[in-house]
Amino acid sequence: MYERRIKDDNSNFEDKRIIEMYSSYAKFMRDEGWYEIDLILDTGISKGGILEVGSGPGIVGLEICSKLPGSSLTGYEMNPKMVKTAETNALEYQINAKYIQGNAEKMAFDDSSFDSVISNASLHEWNEPNLVFNEIYRVLKKGGNYCIIDLRRDVEQSRWDYIYKSTPEKLQSNLVASREASYTKEEIEEILSKTDLKNGNVKYGFCTISAYGKK
């Protein structure tokens, strides 16, 4: 039986050294194929204007955009230091991405602004996930697809041990906090049922949970 969810205050990510380490680790996860890029694309994410909610160091959004030539990428991130890190990583990819600092519960975009919305490893940090889900619906164009992926709290112990042992020691406490703050399939389905994304799908990956669908 999994334990009760514990909110993550994400305070460690105010430290520039931790952010730099996390960015390097994100590239390691990319190179190891741990990011479920194909899973995201298989949910219907296609070329056009792509919004990445909680972009962090930007690696997942940049990977997606690099596989969809002709796309544009906008990252929306609360942490200003992460915004700067993502901008640096975008230069390495040579992708013309734009990153904006802001709270995803009320995004600074017009209705129907994006063809697709993606998010990776930020859902557990949203104070009011129902508000963010409604915002994702609002900024999506009709027929647009979304895919939100995060760690899941009820991940099997053997899989958890594999991920935990591969994580740099100084980031392990962040990983534990992220797991404790993450959701189960039943919890996400309950949240979605009360939002504009109520017709979305929820499924498990290796260590993750994804909510996806079409407007």
SULCOR-V489331 format. One line per field, one symbol per residue. phi: phi as a letter, one per 20 degrees, with the letter a starting at -180 (. if undefined). psi: psi as a letter, one per 20 degrees, with the letter a starting at -180 (. if undefined). A space follows every 10 residues. Layout:
# SULCOR-V489331
phi->???
psi->???
This chain:
# SULCOR-V489331
phi->.eeffcfdel ffeeegffff ffffffffff femffeffff ffeofcfped ddemflfnff ffffffecgn edccdcbfef ffgfffffff fffldeedcc ereffbeecf glecfbccbc mcgfeffcgf ffgffgffef fgnfdcbddb fdfefggfff gffffeeggf dfffffffff eeddgfffff fgfdcfefef dcbedgcccc dbrce
psi->pqrqppqpik hhjiohhggg ghghhhhghg hikhpmghgg hiijprqbop poplhciigg ghgghhimqi qqpppophoh hhggghhghh hhilpmqppp prpiinqlqr qlhqhqprqp kigiiphnhh hgghhgggiq qpiqqqooqr qqhkqqghgg hggghipqgi ihhggghggh irrrghgghg ghijrikijr qprqbgjrqp praq.
